[in-house]
């Protein structure tokens, strides 16, 4: 079976912004737990496709035309446990 393949490749340096926050709670002088949230936004990018591929051994030609817009955002939640070195030598009061 002959397959039609299209190869689209793009590499860019993206500029964007991030916002977030978090909380940390001390369980003891040595141990704490934390939760953090971050939102990353790198805008959106449009791609235009216009390509054709001859299918070997046949009279047929495969074509692809169109446009796609991709929104580039990421939401991240991190949960952690921390061990604080030398915590017994400091006073948390």
KOLTIRO-67928 format. One record per residue (C-alpha): residue number from 0; residue in three letters; chain; x, y, z. Coordinates in nm, 4 decimals, decimal comma. Example, Ala and Ser with C-alpha at 12.3 -4.5 7.8 and 13.67 -1.06 7.14 Angstrom:
REM KOLTIRO-67928
@pos = 0 | code = ALA | unit = A | xx = 1,2300 | yy = -0,4500 | zz = 0,7800
@pos = 1 | code = SER | unit = A | xx = 1,3670 | yy = -0,1060 | zz = 0,7140
***
This chain:
REM KOLTIRO-67928
@pos = 0 | code = UNK | unit = A | xx = 0,0000 | yy = 0,0000 | zz = 0,0000
@pos = 1 | code = UNK | unit = A | xx = 0,1315 | yy = 0,3435 | zz = -0,0903
@pos = 2 | code = UNK | unit = A | xx = 0,0695 | yy = 0,6202 | zz = 0,1612
@pos = 3 | code = UNK | unit = A | xx = 0,0621 | yy = 0,9931 | zz = 0,1131
@pos = 4 | code = UNK | unit = A | xx = 0,2850 | yy = 1,1766 | zz = 0,3587
@pos = 5 | code = UNK | unit = A | xx = 0,3232 | yy = 1,5445 | zz = 0,4347
@pos = 6 | code = UNK | unit = A | xx = 0,6029 | yy = 1,6825 | zz = 0,6476
@pos = 7 | code = UNK | unit = A | xx = 0,5538 | yy = 2,0228 | zz = 0,8127
@pos = 8 | code = UNK | unit = A | xx = 0,8238 | yy = 2,1525 | zz = 1,0405
@pos = 9 | code = UNK | unit = A | xx = 0,8677 | yy = 2,4870 | zz = 1,2116
@pos = 10 | code = UNK | unit = A | xx = 1,1006 | yy = 2,6110 | zz = 1,4827
@pos = 11 | code = UNK | unit = A | xx = 1,0566 | yy = 2,9456 | zz = 1,6574
@pos = 12 | code = UNK | unit = A | xx = 1,1661 | yy = 3,1257 | zz = 1,9690
@pos = 13 | code = UNK | unit = A | xx = 0,8477 | yy = 3,2248 | zz = 2,1475
@pos = 14 | code = UNK | unit = A | xx = 0,7973 | yy = 3,5239 | zz = 2,3748
@pos = 15 | code = UNK | unit = A | xx = 0,5195 | yy = 3,5230 | zz = 2,6290
@pos = 16 | code = UNK | unit = A | xx = 0,4214 | yy = 3,5791 | zz = 2,9864
@pos = 17 | code = UNK | unit = A | xx = 0,3563 | yy = 3,3759 | zz = 3,2988
@pos = 18 | code = UNK | unit = A | xx = 0,1605 | yy = 3,4324 | zz = 3,6187
@pos = 19 | code = UNK | unit = A | xx = 0,1118 | yy = 3,2168 | zz = 3,9210
@pos = 20 | code = UNK | unit = A | xx = 0,1227 | yy = 3,1749 | zz = 4,2929
@pos = 21 | code = UNK | unit = A | xx = 0,1513 | yy = 2,9219 | zz = 4,5676
@pos = 22 | code = UNK | unit = A | xx = 0,1299 | yy = 2,8422 | zz = 4,9354
@pos = 23 | code = UNK | unit = A | xx = 0,3597 | yy = 2,6563 | zz = 5,1726
@pos = 24 | code = UNK | unit = A | xx = 0,2603 | yy = 2,5149 | zz = 5,5104
@pos = 25 | code = UNK | unit = A | xx = 0,5145 | yy = 2,4168 | zz = 5,7798
@pos = 26 | code = UNK | unit = A | xx = 0,4393 | yy = 2,0765 | zz = 5,9343
@pos = 27 | code = UNK | unit = A | xx = 0,7372 | yy = 2,1068 | zz = 6,1689
@pos = 28 | code = UNK | unit = A | xx = 1,0714 | yy = 2,2888 | zz = 6,1778
@pos = 29 | code = UNK | unit = A | xx = 1,2124 | yy = 2,0404 | zz = 5,9243
@pos = 30 | code = UNK | unit = A | xx = 0,9141 | yy = 1,9542 | zz = 5,7004
@pos = 31 | code = UNK | unit = A | xx = 0,6712 | yy = 2,1591 | zz = 5,4903
@pos = 32 | code = UNK | unit = A | xx = 0,4241 | yy = 2,0957 | zz = 5,2079
@pos = 33 | code = UNK | unit = A | xx = 0,3510 | yy = 2,3273 | zz = 4,9153
@pos = 34 | code = UNK | unit = A | xx = 0,1157 | yy = 2,3775 | zz = 4,6199
@pos = 35 | code = UNK | unit = A | xx = 0,2024 | yy = 2,6049 | zz = 4,3256
@pos = 36 | code = UNK | unit = A | xx = 0,0084 | yy = 2,7090 | zz = 4,0147
@pos = 37 | code = UNK | unit = A | xx = 0,1507 | yy = 2,8703 | zz = 3,6981
@pos = 38 | code = UNK | unit = A | xx = -0,0127 | yy = 2,9816 | zz = 3,3738
@pos = 39 | code = UNK | unit = A | xx = 0,2137 | yy = 3,0250 | zz = 3,0679
@pos = 40 | code = UNK | unit = A | xx = 0,0855 | yy = 3,2066 | zz = 2,7587
@pos = 41 | code = UNK | unit = A | xx = 0,2861 | yy = 3,2271 | zz = 2,4360
@pos = 42 | code = UNK | unit = A | xx = 0,0077 | yy = 3,3660 | zz = 2,2148
@pos = 43 | code = UNK | unit = A | xx = -0,1181 | yy = 3,1901 | zz = 1,9059
@pos = 44 | code = UNK | unit = A | xx = 0,0337 | yy = 3,0935 | zz = 1,5727
@pos = 45 | code = UNK | unit = A | xx = -0,1312 | yy = 3,0419 | zz = 1,2337
@pos = 46 | code = UNK | unit = A | xx = -0,0136 | yy = 2,7837 | zz = 0,9820
@pos = 47 | code = UNK | unit = A | xx = -0,1095 | yy = 2,7665 | zz = 0,6163
@pos = 48 | code = UNK | unit = A | xx = -0,0792 | yy = 2,4329 | zz = 0,4350
@pos = 49 | code = UNK | unit = A | xx = -0,0561 | yy = 2,3946 | zz = 0,0621
@pos = 50 | code = UNK | unit = A | xx = 0,1121 | yy = 2,0764 | zz = -0,0528
@pos = 51 | code = UNK | unit = A | xx = 0,0789 | yy = 1,7828 | zz = -0,2891
@pos = 52 | code = UNK | unit = A | xx = 0,2262 | yy = 1,4338 | zz = -0,3042
@pos = 53 | code = UNK | unit = A | xx = 0,2316 | yy = 1,2020 | zz = -0,6064
@pos = 54 | code = UNK | unit = A | xx = 0,1395 | yy = 0,8492 | zz = -0,5002
@pos = 55 | code = UNK | unit = A | xx = 0,4085 | yy = 0,6232 | zz = -0,6557
@pos = 56 | code = UNK | unit = A | xx = 0,2850 | yy = 0,3678 | zz = -0,9104
@pos = 57 | code = UNK | unit = A | xx = -0,0571 | yy = 0,5339 | zz = -0,9484
@pos = 58 | code = UNK | unit = A | xx = -0,1997 | yy = 0,8231 | zz = -1,1472
@pos = 59 | code = UNK | unit = A | xx = -0,3283 | yy = 0,9822 | zz = -0,8235
@pos = 60 | code = UNK | unit = A | xx = -0,2067 | yy = 1,2866 | zz = -0,6392
@pos = 61 | code = UNK | unit = A | xx = -0,2799 | yy = 1,3623 | zz = -0,2749
@pos = 62 | code = UNK | unit = A | xx = -0,3269 | yy = 1,7277 | zz = -0,1793
@pos = 63 | code = UNK | unit = A | xx = -0,3621 | yy = 1,9170 | zz = 0,1452
@pos = 64 | code = UNK | unit = A | xx = -0,4797 | yy = 2,2777 | zz = 0,1697
@pos = 65 | code = UNK | unit = A | xx = -0,5980 | yy = 2,4705 | zz = 0,4687
@pos = 66 | code = UNK | unit = A | xx = -0,5112 | yy = 2,6857 | zz = 0,7653
@pos = 67 | code = UNK | unit = A | xx = -0,4823 | yy = 2,6089 | zz = 1,1358
@pos = 68 | code = UNK | unit = A | xx = -0,4471 | yy = 2,8376 | zz = 1,4360
@pos = 69 | code = UNK | unit = A | xx = -0,2801 | yy = 2,6996 | zz = 1,7481
@pos = 70 | code = UNK | unit = A | xx = -0,3138 | yy = 2,8626 | zz = 2,0897
@pos = 71 | code = UNK | unit = A | xx = 0,0024 | yy = 2,7990 | zz = 2,2893
@pos = 72 | code = UNK | unit = A | xx = -0,0810 | yy = 2,8019 | zz = 2,6613
@pos = 73 | code = UNK | unit = A | xx = 0,0156 | yy = 2,5744 | zz = 2,9506
@pos = 74 | code = UNK | unit = A | xx = -0,1341 | yy = 2,5456 | zz = 3,2997
@pos = 75 | code = UNK | unit = A | xx = 0,0833 | yy = 2,3725 | zz = 3,5601
@pos = 76 | code = UNK | unit = A | xx = 0,0116 | yy = 2,2647 | zz = 3,9176
@pos = 77 | code = UNK | unit = A | xx = 0,2988 | yy = 2,1454 | zz = 4,1351
@pos = 78 | code = UNK | unit = A | xx = 0,2674 | yy = 1,9754 | zz = 4,4739
@pos = 79 | code = UNK | unit = A | xx = 0,5755 | yy = 1,9224 | zz = 4,6869
@pos = 80 | code = UNK | unit = A | xx = 0,7193 | yy = 1,8198 | zz = 5,0193
@pos = 81 | code = UNK | unit = A | xx = 1,0257 | yy = 2,0070 | zz = 5,1465
@pos = 82 | code = UNK | unit = A | xx = 1,2876 | yy = 1,9051 | zz = 5,4006
@pos = 83 | code = UNK | unit = A | xx = 1,4693 | yy = 2,2091 | zz = 5,5408
@pos = 84 | code = UNK | unit = A | xx = 1,8359 | yy = 2,1428 | zz = 5,6190
@pos = 85 | code = UNK | unit = A | xx = 1,9697 | yy = 2,2949 | zz = 5,9426
@pos = 86 | code = UNK | unit = A | xx = 1,6118 | yy = 2,3807 | zz = 6,0471
@pos = 87 | code = UNK | unit = A | xx = 1,6789 | yy = 2,2751 | zz = 6,4048
@pos = 88 | code = UNK | unit = A | xx = 1,9430 | yy = 2,5515 | zz = 6,4344
@pos = 89 | code = UNK | unit = A | xx = 1,6932 | yy = 2,8245 | zz = 6,3358
@pos = 90 | code = UNK | unit = A | xx = 1,3884 | yy = 2,9454 | zz = 6,5238
@pos = 91 | code = UNK | unit = A | xx = 1,0574 | yy = 2,9649 | zz = 6,3352
@pos = 92 | code = UNK | unit = A | xx = 0,8846 | yy = 3,1836 | zz = 6,6013
***
